[in-house]
């Protein structure tokens, strides 16, 4: 079957058919130029992501009079299996379903109106090369001041104890204080 007959069957002109072929050929050439430059960059910097590549390719693309958008480059990279897959990194988190006693929530309807009325504790996970670190913080809910902190490589309770001891050492007022953690347990500390 000839091109003339096929074009007639689909209601297109032969010029439209050839125009499409030329455009497809131009697109293929453009894609090949972009991919060659991407591979050149990736030889030196193996983990360069698509956004950074798009920025790095701009000067080269201008010299070839090629313009491509970010999304076009994303699709081209994905199509050729060149996009970088992000590995999900996970941290060991606290076990909230533990067997230990859980204290009543003492701050349910509490109006915080002065410093050292309520301290809030939490742990922040910090990624280090090849491992995780754990920063325990004790923060004053009224002033937002960090009263105590401790950094450890393990998730033992010692980090929380050290942060609380530092906070107690930094106290300025001798009034009743509630220490609350993100799990819900709270303890009341009576003035000495």
Beta strands, then each sheet from edge to edge (+ up, - down):
strand 1: 118-128
strand 2: 131-140
strand 3: 146-152
strand 4: 177-181
strand 5: 186-189
sheet 1: 3+ 2- 1+ 4+ 5-
end
